[in-house]
Amino acid sequence: MRDLKIRGIVGNAILVLVSALMISFIFMPMLADNNGVQVYSIAESMFDMNNITQVLGDNSLYYILAGAFMIAYLIFSVALFVMGVVSLVGSCLDRPRLSLAIGTRALSLAAAVICSISIIFLVFYHQSNGIYSTTFGYGIFVELALSFIAIGSSFVAPTKAHLFKVLENM
């Protein structure tokens, strides 16, 4: 049981840290100038869509969709943070009922898929408009990498069923 408690604490602590980073790195660039200067951050792309689409061009549907998927990514990041905190408290207090490992696994996988779809829409946006003055910002790729770390940490934490199975055998 001690090993499961350590797995739960480590996995959920990493998940809480990574989900906090996922939320805070929303302010990194989604689009950058060719020389690396930030043009639009992910947060600007999500919440200032009207002004950005007027500047970027007529065919901005793909960019709007990329921003919409990043809004869903932000929502999933906040949910992962809350679920990670609840699971961490449950691991520390030996409360198997508070283990939300299955939910964090599903949300972290969904966040990675959503971030990947957002990258695909950014590629479509660049291709359809023939834009050569801007490039992808590193922010969206950092978010994708953090999603993969969240997936790994959510699979470290034991599930409720696994915890109850071990308790029954004791």
C-alpha positions as CSV (number, residue, x, y, z in Angstrom):
1,M,0.0,0.0,0.0
2,R,2.9,2.3,0.7
3,D,4.1,2.0,-2.9
4,L,0.7,3.0,-4.2
5,K,0.6,6.0,-1.9
6,I,4.0,7.1,-3.1
7,R,2.9,6.6,-6.7
8,G,-0.2,8.6,-6.0
9,I,1.6,11.5,-4.4
10,V,4.3,11.7,-7.1
11,G,2.0,11.3,-10.0
12,N,-0.6,13.8,-8.8
13,A,2.1,16.3,-7.6
14,I,3.6,16.2,-11.1
15,L,0.2,16.5,-12.6
16,V,-0.7,19.6,-10.5
17,L,2.6,21.2,-11.4
18,V,2.3,20.5,-15.1
19,S,-1.3,21.6,-15.2
20,A,-0.4,24.9,-13.5
21,L,2.3,25.3,-16.2
22,M,-0.2,24.5,-18.9
23,I,-2.4,27.4,-17.6
24,S,0.4,29.8,-17.1
25,F,2.1,29.2,-20.5
26,I,-1.1,30.3,-22.3
27,F,0.6,33.7,-22.5
28,M,3.4,32.3,-24.8
29,P,3.4,33.1,-28.5
30,M,1.0,31.3,-30.8
31,L,2.3,33.2,-33.8
32,A,5.7,34.9,-34.1
33,D,7.6,37.0,-36.6
34,N,10.2,35.3,-38.7
35,N,12.9,36.7,-36.6
36,G,11.3,35.3,-33.4
37,V,9.5,38.4,-32.2
38,Q,6.1,37.5,-30.6
39,V,3.2,38.6,-32.8
40,Y,0.2,37.1,-30.9
41,S,0.2,35.1,-27.7
42,I,-2.2,32.2,-27.2
43,A,-4.2,34.3,-24.8
44,E,-4.6,37.1,-27.3
45,S,-5.5,34.5,-30.0
46,M,-8.2,33.1,-27.7
47,F,-9.8,36.3,-26.4
48,D,-9.1,39.1,-28.9
49,M,-10.2,37.2,-32.0
50,N,-12.1,40.1,-33.7
51,N,-9.1,42.5,-33.9
52,I,-6.6,39.7,-34.8
53,T,-8.7,38.4,-37.7
54,Q,-9.1,41.9,-39.1
55,V,-5.4,42.3,-39.1
56,L,-4.5,38.8,-40.4
57,G,-6.8,38.6,-43.4
58,D,-10.1,37.6,-44.8
59,N,-9.5,33.8,-44.7
60,S,-9.1,33.6,-40.9
61,L,-11.5,30.8,-40.2
62,Y,-8.7,28.3,-39.5
63,Y,-7.1,30.8,-37.1
64,I,-10.4,31.2,-35.3
65,L,-10.8,27.4,-35.0
66,A,-7.3,27.1,-33.6
67,G,-8.1,29.8,-31.0
68,A,-11.3,28.0,-30.1
69,F,-9.5,24.7,-29.6
70,M,-7.0,26.5,-27.3
71,I,-10.0,27.8,-25.3
72,A,-11.0,24.2,-24.8
73,Y,-7.4,23.4,-23.9
74,L,-7.4,26.1,-21.2
75,I,-10.7,24.6,-19.8
76,F,-9.2,21.1,-19.7
77,S,-6.0,22.5,-18.1
78,V,-8.0,24.1,-15.3
79,A,-10.0,20.9,-14.8
80,L,-6.8,18.9,-14.7
81,F,-5.4,21.2,-12.0
82,V,-8.5,20.8,-9.8
83,M,-8.7,17.0,-10.3
84,G,-5.0,16.7,-9.6
85,V,-5.3,18.7,-6.4
86,V,-8.3,16.5,-5.3
87,S,-6.3,13.3,-6.1
88,L,-3.2,14.6,-4.4
89,V,-5.2,15.3,-1.2
90,G,-6.7,11.8,-1.5
91,S,-3.3,10.2,-1.9
92,C,-1.9,12.1,1.1
93,L,-4.8,11.3,3.4
94,D,-5.1,7.6,2.2
95,R,-8.6,8.2,0.8
96,P,-8.9,5.9,-2.3
97,R,-12.3,7.4,-3.1
98,L,-10.7,10.7,-4.0
99,S,-8.5,9.1,-6.7
100,L,-9.5,10.6,-10.0
101,A,-6.8,8.9,-12.1
102,I,-9.2,7.7,-14.8
103,G,-10.6,11.2,-15.3
104,T,-7.1,12.8,-15.3
105,R,-6.0,10.3,-17.9
106,A,-8.9,11.0,-20.1
107,L,-8.6,14.8,-19.8
108,S,-4.8,14.8,-20.4
109,L,-5.3,12.7,-23.5
110,A,-8.0,15.0,-24.7
111,A,-5.8,18.1,-24.0
112,A,-3.0,16.6,-26.1
113,V,-5.4,15.9,-29.0
114,I,-7.0,19.3,-28.8
115,C,-3.6,21.0,-28.8
116,S,-2.6,18.9,-31.8
117,I,-5.8,19.9,-33.7
118,S,-5.0,23.5,-32.9
119,I,-1.6,23.1,-34.5
120,I,-3.2,21.5,-37.5
121,F,-5.6,24.5,-37.9
122,L,-2.6,26.9,-37.7
123,V,-0.9,25.0,-40.5
124,F,-4.0,25.2,-42.6
125,Y,-4.2,28.9,-41.9
126,H,-0.7,29.5,-43.0
127,Q,-1.2,27.3,-46.1
128,S,-4.4,28.9,-47.2
129,N,-3.2,32.5,-46.8
130,G,0.3,32.0,-48.0
131,I,1.7,33.8,-45.0
132,Y,5.5,34.1,-45.0
133,S,6.0,37.0,-42.6
134,T,4.9,35.0,-39.5
135,T,5.7,31.6,-38.2
136,F,4.5,29.3,-35.4
137,G,5.3,30.5,-31.9
138,Y,7.0,28.1,-29.6
139,G,4.1,28.5,-27.1
140,I,1.8,26.1,-28.8
141,F,4.5,23.4,-29.0
142,V,5.4,23.9,-25.3
143,E,1.7,23.3,-24.5
144,L,1.7,20.1,-26.5
145,A,4.8,18.9,-24.7
146,L,3.3,19.7,-21.3
147,S,0.2,17.7,-22.4
148,F,2.4,14.6,-23.0
149,I,4.0,15.1,-19.6
150,A,0.5,15.3,-18.0
151,I,-0.4,12.1,-19.7
152,G,2.6,10.3,-18.2
153,S,2.0,11.6,-14.7
154,S,-1.6,10.7,-14.8
155,F,-0.7,7.1,-15.7
156,V,1.7,7.0,-12.7
157,A,-1.1,7.6,-10.2
158,P,-3.1,4.4,-9.3
159,T,-6.8,4.2,-10.0
160,K,-9.6,3.7,-7.5
161,A,-10.2,0.1,-8.6
162,H,-6.5,-0.7,-8.1
163,L,-6.4,0.9,-4.7
164,F,-9.5,-0.9,-3.5
165,K,-8.2,-4.2,-4.9
166,V,-5.1,-3.9,-2.8
167,L,-7.1,-2.9,0.3
168,E,-9.2,-6.1,-0.1
169,N,-6.2,-8.3,-0.3
170,M,-4.7,-6.8,2.9
